[in-house]
Amino acid sequence: MGSKIIQRLELALRVKKPTPGEVLEQVSTRGVLRGPVDFVFSAWRLYVEYAAQVIAETFQLTEEERRTLLNFRDAVKTLLTEAQRQAR
């Protein structure tokens, strides 16, 4: 039991901020993001930012649609930040 706790602590201490490339690779190969809490929440925030950017560049959005998309992006990122805070 003690070794499991030590392994989890060592993993948590090695966590670094994910890069957009790492996030996209995980999502494309597994369809999910896995890892320590800090990685997953940071990765989802990056992914939400990326997805909103691609949508805005791919589709011709009206100003209202663009504003709604960006508001949604910001709301999701805020929820992820709050969830991360509560998970700690």
DOPAMAR-458476 format. One record per residue (C-alpha): residue number from 1; residue in one letter; chain; x, y, z. Coordinates in nm, 3 decimals, m for minus. Each point is the difference from the previous one (the first is absolute). Layout:
residues N
+-----+------+-------+---------+---------+---------+
:  nr : rest : kette :       u :       v :       w :
+-----+------+-------+---------+---------+---------+
: NUM :    A :     A :       X :       Y :       Z :
...
+-----+------+-------+---------+---------+---------+
end
This chain:
residues 88
+-----+------+-------+---------+---------+---------+
:  nr : rest : kette :       u :       v :       w :
+-----+------+-------+---------+---------+---------+
:   1 :    M :     A :   0.000 :   0.000 :   0.000 :
:   2 :    G :     A :   0.281 :   0.243 :   0.089 :
:   3 :    S :     A :   0.172 :  m0.051 :  m0.334 :
:   4 :    K :     A :  m0.320 :   0.090 :  m0.187 :
:   5 :    I :     A :  m0.021 :   0.328 :   0.189 :
:   6 :    I :     A :   0.366 :   0.073 :  m0.072 :
:   7 :    Q :     A :  m0.051 :  m0.075 :  m0.371 :
:   8 :    R :     A :  m0.298 :   0.236 :  m0.016 :
:   9 :    L :     A :   0.192 :   0.275 :   0.179 :
:  10 :    E :     A :   0.298 :  m0.040 :  m0.231 :
:  11 :    L :     A :  m0.231 :   0.021 :  m0.302 :
:  12 :    A :     A :  m0.170 :   0.311 :   0.136 :
:  13 :    L :     A :   0.333 :   0.172 :   0.063 :
:  14 :    R :     A :   0.120 :  m0.065 :  m0.357 :
:  15 :    V :     A :  m0.304 :   0.170 :  m0.155 :
:  16 :    K :     A :   0.078 :   0.279 :  m0.240 :
:  17 :    K :     A :  m0.237 :   0.219 :  m0.194 :
:  18 :    P :     A :  m0.115 :  m0.180 :  m0.313 :
:  19 :    T :     A :   0.084 :   0.134 :  m0.341 :
:  20 :    P :     A :  m0.273 :   0.037 :  m0.264 :
:  21 :    G :     A :   0.172 :  m0.276 :  m0.199 :
:  22 :    E :     A :  m0.013 :  m0.241 :   0.294 :
:  23 :    V :     A :  m0.366 :   0.077 :   0.056 :
:  24 :    L :     A :  m0.095 :  m0.050 :  m0.363 :
:  25 :    E :     A :   0.199 :  m0.323 :  m0.018 :
:  26 :    Q :     A :  m0.178 :  m0.144 :   0.304 :
:  27 :    V :     A :  m0.342 :   0.100 :  m0.128 :
:  28 :    S :     A :   0.065 :  m0.134 :  m0.350 :
:  29 :    T :     A :   0.150 :  m0.333 :   0.111 :
:  30 :    R :     A :  m0.215 :  m0.077 :   0.303 :
:  31 :    G :     A :  m0.296 :   0.234 :  m0.025 :
:  32 :    V :     A :   0.054 :   0.093 :   0.364 :
:  33 :    L :     A :   0.243 :   0.188 :   0.218 :
:  34 :    R :     A :   0.154 :  m0.196 :   0.285 :
:  35 :    G :     A :   0.251 :   0.080 :   0.265 :
:  36 :    P :     A :   0.041 :   0.191 :   0.323 :
:  37 :    V :     A :  m0.266 :   0.257 :   0.081 :
:  38 :    D :     A :   0.222 :   0.296 :  m0.082 :
:  39 :    F :     A :   0.079 :  m0.139 :  m0.344 :
:  40 :    V :     A :  m0.358 :  m0.092 :  m0.090 :
:  41 :    F :     A :  m0.155 :   0.333 :   0.093 :
:  42 :    S :     A :   0.276 :   0.198 :  m0.169 :
:  43 :    A :     A :  m0.027 :  m0.224 :  m0.306 :
:  44 :    W :     A :  m0.376 :   0.042 :  m0.027 :
:  45 :    R :     A :   0.037 :   0.379 :   0.023 :
:  46 :    L :     A :   0.253 :  m0.011 :  m0.284 :
:  47 :    Y :     A :  m0.227 :  m0.227 :  m0.204 :
:  48 :    V :     A :  m0.303 :   0.226 :   0.048 :
:  49 :    E :     A :   0.210 :   0.297 :  m0.115 :
:  50 :    Y :     A :   0.123 :  m0.194 :  m0.303 :
:  51 :    A :     A :  m0.347 :  m0.125 :  m0.096 :
:  52 :    A :     A :  m0.151 :   0.349 :   0.022 :
:  53 :    Q :     A :   0.279 :   0.137 :  m0.218 :
:  54 :    V :     A :  m0.046 :  m0.270 :  m0.265 :
:  55 :    I :     A :  m0.376 :   0.051 :  m0.005 :
:  56 :    A :     A :   0.041 :   0.377 :  m0.038 :
:  57 :    E :     A :   0.251 :  m0.047 :  m0.285 :
:  58 :    T :     A :  m0.193 :  m0.276 :  m0.178 :
:  59 :    F :     A :  m0.350 :   0.144 :  m0.006 :
:  60 :    Q :     A :  m0.118 :   0.340 :  m0.108 :
:  61 :    L :     A :  m0.163 :   0.112 :   0.323 :
:  62 :    T :     A :  m0.213 :   0.305 :   0.049 :
:  63 :    E :     A :   0.123 :   0.239 :   0.265 :
:  64 :    E :     A :  m0.269 :  m0.130 :   0.237 :
:  65 :    E :     A :   0.099 :  m0.365 :  m0.064 :
:  66 :    R :     A :   0.366 :   0.084 :   0.054 :
:  67 :    R :     A :  m0.079 :   0.182 :   0.325 :
:  68 :    T :     A :  m0.212 :  m0.296 :   0.117 :
:  69 :    L :     A :   0.280 :  m0.245 :  m0.084 :
:  70 :    L :     A :   0.258 :   0.207 :   0.188 :
:  71 :    N :     A :  m0.234 :   0.041 :   0.298 :
:  72 :    F :     A :  m0.051 :  m0.378 :   0.004 :
:  73 :    R :     A :   0.378 :  m0.055 :  m0.019 :
:  74 :    D :     A :   0.057 :   0.239 :   0.289 :
:  75 :    A :     A :  m0.278 :  m0.158 :   0.209 :
:  76 :    V :     A :   0.141 :  m0.352 :  m0.049 :
:  77 :    K :     A :   0.351 :   0.114 :   0.087 :
:  78 :    T :     A :  m0.132 :   0.171 :   0.315 :
:  79 :    L :     A :  m0.185 :  m0.318 :   0.102 :
:  80 :    L :     A :   0.314 :  m0.208 :  m0.058 :
:  81 :    T :     A :   0.208 :   0.240 :   0.209 :
:  82 :    E :     A :  m0.254 :  m0.014 :   0.284 :
:  83 :    A :     A :  m0.022 :  m0.380 :  m0.021 :
:  84 :    Q :     A :   0.380 :  m0.022 :   0.016 :
:  85 :    R :     A :   0.005 :   0.225 :   0.305 :
:  86 :    Q :     A :  m0.259 :  m0.216 :   0.174 :
:  87 :    A :     A :   0.179 :  m0.323 :  m0.093 :
:  88 :    R :     A :   0.315 :   0.110 :   0.180 :
+-----+------+-------+---------+---------+---------+
end
